[in-house]
Every structure is written in C-alpha cells, then in structure tokens.
Amino acid sequence: MKRIAVWMIFLFVCLWGSAQKIAVKTNLLYDVTTTLNLGAEFRVAPKWTIDLSGNYNPFNLGNDRKMRHWLVQPEVRYWFCEAFNGHFLALHALGGQFNVANMDLKIFPSFKDYRYQGGMYGAGIGYGYQFVLSKHWNLGLEIGAGWIRANYDQYDCPHCGEWRGSDKKDYFGLTKAAISLIYIIK
C-alpha cells in the first residue's frame, strides 16, 4: 500500500506541471461521514482528465463504533463535450486500509458484532456530470460500480477482542459516490 501512495504522489507531481487545466475538489458525501478528503483533477487532452483523490478518517465514533480508514482513488475520465463540463465516463481504481467496528454497513453483516482490520483494493466504472457554476466553481456528481477485494483480520470486540482469524471477501457493487465541490485553478 505504501508503494501505491508513493506512485500516486509521483504521478500527482508530474501531472501538476504538465496539465492544461487543474481542479481541486472535496467530496461532500465523505465530509458528512467525517472523512477528510481532497482531490485534484488534471486535463491531459481536450476530452480526457486524470483525477486523484485521497480520503482519511482517523476518528472513533463513540459507543465502541469506528470506521477508521484511508483510501486512494485514481481515475481516468472521458468527457463527451469538453473537460470539466457536462457528462463523463470514468474508470477508477482504489486501494487503502481500514479498521471498522460495531457498524452495520450492510456490506459485511457481522461488522455489528466484531472488529475488522485490513486492506482493500479494487476497480470500477463510473458515470458523472459536472455543472459549471461560475468561471472557477463547478458542482460534480458521480456514481460508480465495480469490485473490491478486502483482506482482513477479525477480532471479537471493537477495541480489545481476541483475534479470531484472517479471511478475504470480494464485494461487487457501489464503489464510488460523489457530490463534489470543485475549484478550477487554471
């Protein structure tokens, strides 16, 4: 996972200098879940952009509930009209680590009674639309579906439990949802 983060930073620096147009964004849906997030999108051709976002949640939610995680999501987008305006199709990847306990997320039903700690990676496709609000501001909507592989350790209780074993799970479904507030720099 550390290699992925290093490569993402390297790609970010390379794209920053060569991009024709750059946007910085935050996903308001992640903000609502107390997940700190920041993304940057770079136009690399008239109808193509590359989006890099990072998400981090270091907080415990109280009552032995936690949804701590970090996640990196690179994405390539094809725009039907022009970059940063209108409809687009996307191909995204994701990778990160998690520590989740006492949560009913409907993905792994037993999150309610156990703590899970591990890593994940996956990929998906998406569709989105950006509304131009002004010269520098856009509002973006996106939905994506795909696959995630989670490798994890299971523990008895949210904070002190005994290790119960390791396992893996494949998930097919929603992999990205965004309502993004976007500031266009160049």
Accessible surface in RSA format (square Angstrom, percent):
REM  Atomic radii and reference values for relative SASA: ProtOr
REM  Chains: A
REM  Algorithm: Lee & Richards
REM  Probe-radius: 1.40
REM  Slices: 20
REM RES _ NUM      All-atoms   Total-Side   Main-Chain    Non-polar    All polar
REM                ABS   REL    ABS   REL    ABS   REL    ABS   REL    ABS   REL
RES MET A   1    70.93  36.7  33.51  22.2  37.42  89.1  33.31  28.3  37.62  49.8
RES LYS A   2   175.63  85.7 171.20 105.0   4.43  10.5 117.00 105.3  58.63  62.5
RES ARG A   3   196.92  82.7 194.00  98.9   2.92   7.0  68.83  94.1 128.09  77.6
RES ILE A   4    70.73  40.2  67.87  50.6   2.86   6.9  70.66  50.9   0.06   0.2
RES ALA A   5    33.52  30.8  32.11  49.5   1.42   3.2  33.33  46.9   0.19   0.5
RES VAL A   6    98.40  64.8  96.82  87.6   1.59   3.8  97.48  84.7   0.92   2.5
RES TRP A   7   163.90  65.8 162.55  78.7   1.35   3.2 138.17  73.7  25.73  41.7
RES MET A   8    25.51  13.2  24.41  16.2   1.10   2.6  12.08  10.3  13.43  17.8
RES ILE A   9   113.35  64.5 111.97  83.4   1.38   3.3 113.32  81.6   0.03   0.1
RES PHE A  10   115.32  57.7 110.53  68.5   4.79  12.5 114.97  69.7   0.35   1.0
RES LEU A  11    67.49  37.6  67.49  48.3   0.00   0.0  67.49  47.4   0.00   0.0
RES PHE A  12    73.26  36.7  73.26  45.4   0.00   0.0  73.26  44.4   0.00   0.0
RES VAL A  13    97.01  63.8  89.33  80.9   7.68  18.5  90.74  78.8   6.27  17.0
RES CYS A  14    61.83  46.8  46.17  51.5  15.65  36.8  28.08  71.1  33.75  36.4
RES LEU A  15    17.45   9.7  17.45  12.5   0.00   0.0  17.45  12.3   0.00   0.0
RES TRP A  16   101.30  40.7 100.53  48.7   0.77   1.8  73.79  39.3  27.51  44.6
RES GLY A  17    66.39  81.9   0.00   N/A  66.39  81.9  36.96 101.4  29.43  65.9
RES SER A  18    82.28  69.5  52.74  70.4  29.55  68.1  50.58 107.7  31.71  44.4
RES ALA A  19     7.82   7.2   0.00   0.0   7.82  17.8   0.29   0.4   7.52  19.9
RES GLN A  20    99.46  55.6  74.14  54.2  25.32  60.3  34.57  73.6  64.89  49.2
RES LYS A  21    60.25  29.4  60.25  37.0   0.00   0.0  21.77  19.6  38.48  41.0
RES ILE A  22     0.70   0.4   0.70   0.5   0.00   0.0   0.70   0.5   0.00   0.0
RES ALA A  23     0.00   0.0   0.00   0.0   0.00   0.0   0.00   0.0   0.00   0.0
RES VAL A  24    44.09  29.0  42.12  38.1   1.96   4.7  42.12  36.6   1.96   5.3
RES LYS A  25    16.65   8.1  12.69   7.8   3.96   9.4  15.40  13.9   1.26   1.3
RES THR A  26    35.93  25.6  35.07  35.6   0.87   2.1  32.50  43.7   3.44   5.2
RES ASN A  27    12.31   8.5  10.84  10.5   1.47   3.5   8.34  20.1   3.96   3.8
RES LEU A  28    66.49  37.0  66.08  47.3   0.41   1.0  66.22  46.5   0.27   0.7
RES LEU A  29    69.48  38.7  66.32  47.4   3.16   7.9  66.46  46.7   3.02   8.1
RES TYR A  30    47.24  22.1  47.24  26.9   0.00   0.0  39.94  30.0   7.30   9.0
RES ASP A  31    62.53  43.8  44.26  44.1  18.27  43.2  27.38  64.4  35.15  35.1
RES VAL A  32   123.62  81.3  95.99  86.9  27.63  66.6 104.07  90.4  19.55  53.0
RES THR A  33    58.43  41.6  47.73  48.4  10.71  25.5  53.90  72.4   4.53   6.9
RES THR A  34    64.46  45.8  55.79  56.6   8.67  20.7  64.37  86.5   0.09   0.1
RES THR A  35     2.80   2.0   1.70   1.7   1.10   2.6   0.56   0.8   2.23   3.4
RES LEU A  36   102.18  56.9  98.05  70.1   4.13  10.4 100.93  70.9   1.25   3.4
RES ASN A  37    22.69  15.6   3.53   3.4  19.16  46.1   3.73   9.0  18.96  18.3
RES LEU A  38   115.77  64.5 109.15  78.1   6.62  16.6 109.48  76.9   6.29  16.9
RES GLY A  39     3.79   4.7   0.00   N/A   3.79   4.7   2.46   6.7   1.34   3.0
RES ALA A  40     7.51   6.9   6.92  10.7   0.59   1.3   6.92   9.8   0.59   1.6
RES GLU A  41     0.00   0.0   0.00   0.0   0.00   0.0   0.00   0.0   0.00   0.0
RES PHE A  42     0.00   0.0   0.00   0.0   0.00   0.0   0.00   0.0   0.00   0.0
RES ARG A  43    61.91  26.0  61.88  31.5   0.03   0.1   0.00   0.0  61.91  37.5
RES VAL A  44    61.63  40.6  33.93  30.7  27.69  66.7  38.14  33.1  23.48  63.7
RES ALA A  45    29.80  27.4  28.14  43.4   1.66   3.8  29.80  42.0   0.00   0.0
RES PRO A  46    98.35  71.7  96.40  87.9   1.95   7.1  97.37  80.4   0.98   6.1
RES LYS A  47    78.43  38.3  77.43  47.5   0.99   2.4  41.51  37.4  36.91  39.3
RES TRP A  48   110.21  44.2 110.21  53.3   0.00   0.0  89.57  47.8  20.64  33.5
RES THR A  49     0.00   0.0   0.00   0.0   0.00   0.0   0.00   0.0   0.00   0.0
RES ILE A  50    40.43  23.0  40.43  30.1   0.00   0.0  40.43  29.1   0.00   0.0
RES ASP A  51     1.78   1.2   1.78   1.8   0.00   0.0   0.00   0.0   1.78   1.8
RES LEU A  52    13.57   7.6  10.27   7.3   3.31   8.3  10.39   7.3   3.18   8.6
RES SER A  53    20.00  16.9  15.40  20.6   4.60  10.6  17.20  36.6   2.80   3.9
RES GLY A  54    30.79  38.0   0.00   N/A  30.79  38.0  24.44  67.1   6.34  14.2
RES ASN A  55     7.24   5.0   1.65   1.6   5.58  13.4   1.89   4.6   5.35   5.2
RES TYR A  56   108.16  50.5 108.12  61.5   0.04   0.1  77.18  58.0  30.98  38.2
RES ASN A  57     1.09   0.8   0.42   0.4   0.67   1.6   0.00   0.0   1.09   1.1
RES PRO A  58    35.76  26.1  24.83  22.6  10.93  39.7  25.67  21.2  10.09  62.7
RES PHE A  59    89.07  44.6  85.98  53.3   3.10   8.1  88.76  53.8   0.31   0.9
RES ASN A  60    92.30  63.7  66.51  64.3  25.79  62.1  22.22  53.5  70.08  67.7
RES LEU A  61    56.25  31.3  31.51  22.5  24.74  62.2  37.67  26.5  18.58  50.0
RES GLY A  62    39.53  48.8   0.00   N/A  39.53  48.8  37.63 103.3   1.90   4.3
RES ASN A  63   134.02  92.4 106.59 103.0  27.44  66.1  31.59  76.0 102.43  99.0
RES ASP A  64    74.23  52.0  57.94  57.7  16.28  38.5  15.45  36.4  58.78  58.6
RES ARG A  65    88.98  37.4  87.28  44.5   1.69   4.0  19.52  26.7  69.46  42.1
RES LYS A  66    28.80  14.1  28.80  17.7   0.00   0.0   8.08   7.3  20.73  22.1
RES MET A  67    36.48  18.9  36.39  24.1   0.09   0.2  24.59  20.9  11.89  15.8
RES ARG A  68    85.22  35.8  84.74  43.2   0.48   1.1   8.03  11.0  77.18  46.8
RES HIS A  69    35.84  19.6  28.03  19.5   7.81  20.0  21.77  22.4  14.07  16.4
RES TRP A  70    63.44  25.5  63.44  30.7   0.00   0.0  55.82  29.8   7.62  12.4
RES LEU A  71    21.55  12.0  20.67  14.8   0.89   2.2  20.67  14.5   0.89   2.4
RES VAL A  72    20.84  13.7  20.60  18.6   0.24   0.6  20.60  17.9   0.24   0.6
RES GLN A  73     1.05   0.6   1.05   0.8   0.00   0.0   0.00   0.0   1.05   0.8
RES PRO A  74    32.21  23.5  30.71  28.0   1.51   5.5  31.14  25.7   1.07   6.7
RES GLU A  75     5.61   3.2   0.00   0.0   5.61  13.4   4.10   7.9   1.51   1.2
RES VAL A  76    54.37  35.8  51.71  46.8   2.66   6.4  51.71  44.9   2.66   7.2
RES ARG A  77    11.86   5.0  11.71   6.0   0.14   0.3   0.14   0.2  11.71   7.1
RES TYR A  78    71.16  33.2  70.44  40.1   0.72   1.9  43.34  32.6  27.82  34.3
RES TRP A  79     0.00   0.0   0.00   0.0   0.00   0.0   0.00   0.0   0.00   0.0
RES PHE A  80   100.35  50.2  85.49  52.9  14.86  38.7  85.75  52.0  14.60  41.8
RES CYS A  81    82.17  62.2  65.69  73.3  16.49  38.7  23.63  59.9  58.54  63.1
RES GLU A  82    89.75  51.5  89.50  67.7   0.25   0.6  23.14  44.8  66.61  54.4
RES ALA A  83     4.29   3.9   0.00   0.0   4.29   9.8   0.00   0.0   4.29  11.4
RES PHE A  84     3.55   1.8   1.75   1.1   1.80   4.7   1.75   1.1   1.80   5.2
RES ASN A  85    46.62  32.2  46.62  45.1   0.00   0.0   3.96   9.5  42.66  41.2
RES GLY A  86     8.37  10.3   0.00   N/A   8.37  10.3   8.37  23.0   0.00   0.0
RES HIS A  87    84.77  46.3  83.77  58.2   1.00   2.6  56.93  58.7  27.84  32.4
RES PHE A  88     1.71   0.9   1.71   1.1   0.00   0.0   1.71   1.0   0.00   0.0
RES LEU A  89    89.73  50.0  87.87  62.9   1.86   4.7  88.17  61.9   1.57   4.2
RES ALA A  90     8.61   7.9   0.00   0.0   8.61  19.6   3.92   5.5   4.69  12.4
RES LEU A  91   104.90  58.4 101.25  72.4   3.65   9.2 101.25  71.1   3.65   9.8
RES HIS A  92     3.71   2.0   0.00   0.0   3.71   9.5   2.44   2.5   1.27   1.5
RES ALA A  93    42.51  39.1  41.56  64.1   0.95   2.2  41.56  58.5   0.95   2.5
RES LEU A  94    10.92   6.1   3.29   2.4   7.63  19.2   5.56   3.9   5.36  14.4
RES GLY A  95     2.78   3.4   0.00   N/A   2.78   3.4   1.22   3.3   1.57   3.5
RES GLY A  96     0.00   0.0   0.00   N/A   0.00   0.0   0.00   0.0   0.00   0.0
RES GLN A  97    83.80  46.9  83.10  60.7   0.70   1.7  12.32  26.2  71.49  54.2
RES PHE A  98    19.67   9.8  13.98   8.7   5.69  14.8  16.76  10.2   2.91   8.3
RES ASN A  99    31.76  21.9  31.57  30.5   0.19   0.5  10.34  24.9  21.42  20.7
RES VAL A 100     7.55   5.0   7.55   6.8   0.00   0.0   7.55   6.6   0.00   0.0
RES ALA A 101     0.00   0.0   0.00   0.0   0.00   0.0   0.00   0.0   0.00   0.0
RES ASN A 102    31.81  21.9  30.73  29.7   1.08   2.6   0.94   2.3  30.87  29.8
RES MET A 103    21.89  11.3  19.64  13.0   2.25   5.4  21.46  18.2   0.43   0.6
RES ASP A 104    75.90  53.2  50.03  49.8  25.86  61.2  17.30  40.7  58.59  58.4
RES LEU A 105    56.86  31.7  39.93  28.6  16.93  42.6  43.90  30.8  12.96  34.9
RES LYS A 106   164.43  80.2 134.20  82.3  30.23  72.0 102.59  92.3  61.83  65.9
RES ILE A 107    70.99  40.4  57.84  43.1  13.15  31.7  60.28  43.4  10.71  29.1
RES PHE A 108    26.64  13.3  26.16  16.2   0.47   1.2  26.47  16.0   0.16   0.5
RES PRO A 109   105.51  76.9  92.98  84.8  12.53  45.6  95.18  78.6  10.33  64.2
RES SER A 110    41.18  34.8  36.60  48.8   4.58  10.6  28.65  61.0  12.53  17.6
RES PHE A 111     8.28   4.1   8.28   5.1   0.00   0.0   8.28   5.0   0.00   0.0
RES LYS A 112   105.30  51.4 100.14  61.4   5.15  12.3  61.49  55.3  43.81  46.7
RES ASP A 113    95.27  66.7  79.87  79.5  15.41  36.4  21.85  51.4  73.43  73.2
RES TYR A 114    52.26  24.4  52.12  29.7   0.13   0.3  18.02  13.5  34.24  42.2
RES ARG A 115    27.74  11.6  27.74  14.1   0.00   0.0   1.77   2.4  25.96  15.7
RES TYR A 116     9.50   4.4   9.50   5.4   0.00   0.0   3.29   2.5   6.21   7.7
RES GLN A 117    78.47  43.9  76.96  56.2   1.51   3.6  12.79  27.2  65.68  49.8
RES GLY A 118    19.52  24.1   0.00   N/A  19.52  24.1  18.04  49.5   1.48   3.3
RES GLY A 119    16.55  20.4   0.00   N/A  16.55  20.4  11.56  31.7   4.99  11.2
RES MET A 120    29.27  15.2  29.15  19.3   0.12   0.3  13.45  11.4  15.82  21.0
RES TYR A 121    89.89  42.0  89.89  51.1   0.00   0.0  63.05  47.4  26.83  33.1
RES GLY A 122     7.61   9.4   0.00   N/A   7.61   9.4   1.48   4.1   6.13  13.7
RES ALA A 123    44.68  41.1  41.73  64.4   2.95   6.7  41.93  59.1   2.75   7.3
RES GLY A 124     7.22   8.9   0.00   N/A   7.22   8.9   7.10  19.5   0.12   0.3
RES ILE A 125   119.40  67.9 118.23  88.1   1.17   2.8 118.23  85.1   1.17   3.2
RES GLY A 126     8.57  10.6   0.00   N/A   8.57  10.6   5.39  14.8   3.18   7.1
RES TYR A 127    94.38  44.1  92.98  52.9   1.40   3.6  81.22  61.0  13.16  16.2
RES GLY A 128     1.75   2.2   0.00   N/A   1.75   2.2   1.75   4.8   0.00   0.0
RES TYR A 129    64.30  30.0  64.04  36.4   0.26   0.7  23.36  17.6  40.93  50.5
RES GLN A 130     1.66   0.9   1.18   0.9   0.48   1.1   0.27   0.6   1.39   1.1
RES PHE A 131    88.47  44.3  85.12  52.7   3.35   8.7  88.47  53.6   0.00   0.0
RES VAL A 132    85.85  56.5  57.06  51.7  28.79  69.4  57.06  49.6  28.79  78.1
RES LEU A 133   103.42  57.6  68.68  49.1  34.74  87.3  72.32  50.8  31.10  83.7
RES SER A 134    55.35  46.8  41.52  55.4  13.83  31.9  49.84 106.1   5.51   7.7
RES LYS A 135   178.84  87.2 147.17  90.3  31.67  75.4 104.08  93.7  74.76  79.6
RES HIS A 136    62.70  34.3  62.08  43.1   0.63   1.6  45.04  46.4  17.66  20.6
RES TRP A 137   108.53  43.6 108.53  52.5   0.00   0.0  86.77  46.3  21.77  35.3
RES ASN A 138     0.84   0.6   0.84   0.8   0.00   0.0   0.00   0.0   0.84   0.8
RES LEU A 139    52.57  29.3  52.57  37.6   0.00   0.0  52.57  36.9   0.00   0.0
RES GLY A 140     5.49   6.8   0.00   N/A   5.49   6.8   5.46  15.0   0.03   0.1
RES LEU A 141    68.31  38.0  67.07  48.0   1.24   3.1  67.41  47.3   0.90   2.4
RES GLU A 142    12.68   7.3   3.23   2.4   9.45  22.5   6.27  12.1   6.41   5.2
RES ILE A 143    94.60  53.8  93.22  69.4   1.38   3.3  93.22  67.1   1.38   3.7
RES GLY A 144     3.09   3.8   0.00   N/A   3.09   3.8   3.02   8.3   0.07   0.2
RES ALA A 145    53.41  49.1  50.50  77.9   2.91   6.6  50.74  71.5   2.67   7.1
RES GLY A 146    20.96  25.8   0.00   N/A  20.96  25.8  18.32  50.3   2.64   5.9
RES TRP A 147    78.48  31.5  78.14  37.8   0.34   0.8  72.76  38.8   5.73   9.3
RES ILE A 148    28.90  16.4  28.78  21.4   0.12   0.3  28.78  20.7   0.12   0.3
RES ARG A 149    52.68  22.1  52.68  26.9   0.00   0.0   0.74   1.0  51.94  31.5
RES ALA A 150     4.96   4.6   4.96   7.7   0.00   0.0   4.96   7.0   0.00   0.0
RES ASN A 151    63.95  44.1  61.14  59.1   2.80   6.8  29.79  71.7  34.16  33.0
RES TYR A 152    26.90  12.6  20.11  11.4   6.79  17.7   7.24   5.4  19.66  24.2
RES ASP A 153    46.59  32.6  46.35  46.1   0.24   0.6   1.04   2.4  45.55  45.4
RES GLN A 154    37.89  21.2  37.89  27.7   0.00   0.0   1.51   3.2  36.38  27.6
RES TYR A 155    41.49  19.4  41.49  23.6   0.00   0.0  16.03  12.0  25.46  31.4
RES ASP A 156    57.43  40.2  48.90  48.7   8.53  20.2  18.40  43.3  39.03  38.9
RES CYS A 157    34.02  25.7  33.81  37.7   0.21   0.5  26.35  66.7   7.68   8.3
RES PRO A 158    19.93  14.5  19.93  18.2   0.00   0.0  19.93  16.5   0.00   0.0
RES HIS A 159   119.36  65.2  90.78  63.1  28.58  73.1  70.06  72.2  49.30  57.4
RES CYS A 160    94.32  71.3  60.39  67.4  33.93  79.7  38.14  96.6  56.18  60.6
RES GLY A 161    17.91  22.1   0.00   N/A  17.91  22.1   6.13  16.8  11.78  26.4
RES GLU A 162   135.94  78.0 124.73  94.4  11.21  26.7  45.69  88.4  90.25  73.7
RES TRP A 163   141.24  56.7 125.03  60.5  16.20  38.0 122.21  65.2  19.02  30.9
RES ARG A 164   133.32  56.0  93.22  47.5  40.10  95.5  18.28  25.0 115.04  69.7
RES GLY A 165    18.40  22.7   0.00   N/A  18.40  22.7  17.80  48.9   0.60   1.3
RES SER A 166    77.83  65.8  46.32  61.8  31.51  72.6  35.78  76.2  42.06  58.9
RES ASP A 167    87.85  61.5  74.61  74.3  13.24  31.3  22.38  52.7  65.47  65.3
RES LYS A 168   119.70  58.4 105.97  65.0  13.73  32.7  50.83  45.7  68.87  73.4
RES LYS A 169    78.16  38.1  72.44  44.4   5.73  13.6  27.65  24.9  50.51  53.8
RES ASP A 170    58.87  41.2  39.31  39.1  19.56  46.3  10.88  25.6  48.00  47.9
RES TYR A 171    46.77  21.8  43.39  24.7   3.38   8.8  33.54  25.2  13.23  16.3
RES PHE A 172   152.28  76.2 125.88  78.0  26.40  68.7 126.27  76.6  26.01  74.4
RES GLY A 173    26.50  32.7   0.00   N/A  26.50  32.7  24.89  68.3   1.61   3.6
RES LEU A 174    95.59  53.2  79.77  57.1  15.83  39.8  80.93  56.8  14.66  39.5
RES THR A 175    13.40   9.5   0.00   0.0  13.40  31.9   5.02   6.7   8.39  12.7
RES LYS A 176    13.71   6.7  10.83   6.6   2.88   6.8  11.55  10.4   2.16   2.3
RES ALA A 177    28.17  25.9  23.73  36.6   4.44  10.1  23.73  33.4   4.44  11.8
RES ALA A 178    10.11   9.3   6.71  10.4   3.40   7.7   6.71   9.5   3.40   9.0
RES ILE A 179    65.86  37.5  65.86  49.1   0.00   0.0  65.86  47.4   0.00   0.0
RES SER A 180    10.31   8.7  10.31  13.8   0.00   0.0   3.17   6.7   7.14  10.0
RES LEU A 181    67.83  37.8  64.52  46.2   3.31   8.3  64.52  45.3   3.31   8.9
RES ILE A 182     1.06   0.6   1.06   0.8   0.00   0.0   1.06   0.8   0.00   0.0
RES TYR A 183    84.47  39.4  84.47  48.1   0.00   0.0  51.13  38.4  33.34  41.1
RES ILE A 184    10.33   5.9  10.33   7.7   0.00   0.0  10.33   7.4   0.00   0.0
RES ILE A 185    72.47  41.2  55.08  41.0  17.38  41.9  55.93  40.3  16.54  44.9
RES LYS A 186   117.69  57.4  84.26  51.7  33.44  79.6  88.89  80.0  28.80  30.7
END  Absolute sums over single chains surface
CHAIN  1 A    10089.5       8660.9       1428.6       6630.9       3458.6
END  Absolute sums over all chains
TOTAL         10089.5       8660.9       1428.6       6630.9       3458.6
